[in-house]
Amino acid sequence: MTVNEKEYRVIRLLGKGKGGYSYLTEDESGSYVLKQIHHEPCSYYQFGNKMEAELGDYDRLLGIGITIPKLLDVDVKQERILKEYIEGDTIFDLIKEDRMREEYISQVKEMCSLLYAAHTNIDYFPTNFIPANGKLYYIDYECNDYMEEWNFENWGIRYWSKTPEFLAYLKQRMTIRELTQEEICTEVFSGFHRHQQVTKCWRKRNGSWVVIDNPFTEEWTDQDYEYLVKCLKHTVESGGAVFGTFEAEKLQGFVSVEPVLFGSRKQYLELSSLHVTEEMRGCGIGRRLIEQAKAWAGTHGAEKLYISAHSSVESQAFYRAVGCREAEEYSRIHVEKEPYDCQMELSV
């Protein structure tokens, strides 16, 4: 892409906003954000001249004293602007991954004191903020005249933690799809964190379930992911199914169901794996994957899913919450393979 006839290599799309597409670009000197203005309709926002608005908003925020990326170049003819690239995770990503800090709330409130005094609002949605070098940057230029209903306290704060509104928005961004053999590779698990700190587990003693102390850490290695890929490929190759949940094309969770019916009435299909990356647990992903697995199993002749489930207190709390119970029939193969697992079933 070019700005005033100077060429920049596009690395990736950073995002699409109400007014344009933002790309991470680079040249021999460094990295930049190149924003291409678009004229696609927006049902909840009305624009005039978008380029004029962008440049006017930049000057307005600079004058107020808001920390924003520098405007480096403007190509009026192609409706493109070149901005300083602020490297780092957005506040949205930090909330999602449980890495949010109280100091970021304090910094956005400091911005608010400057903005309100200037009778101005910005877009307080957390995707528009990046902390870098001890400062909180507002990486968009959009601003509007102040309206109390759209200030930080009345609107923005609803999305600056894992509130119901935040989780609902996150759910909208999530997609679930069935994975092909070709898609299942170690690269798809890049950034996936299978980590669990276990302190207590369930054990069956003398016919009764009890909780025992059993501290250990579960952390997958590169070799574990390579073995996982082989297993999941085999699942698909043999006629089973693997479903993945993605947010911004990044794998957040997956579930696999094997194709062979078993049990005294051929009532079971095995749910052979269910995992959610550590930072996304508690966002409803596991529950959605369970529902997907139930739907697939139901259309492939099963009455129930059979799950040889992790015995940690936390894992068992999840399985019970989605409706699992102790299996009426234990699979000898599964018990011998994982003697400390809890053998469970779930009606489809």
Disulfide bonds with the S-S distance in Angstrom:
none
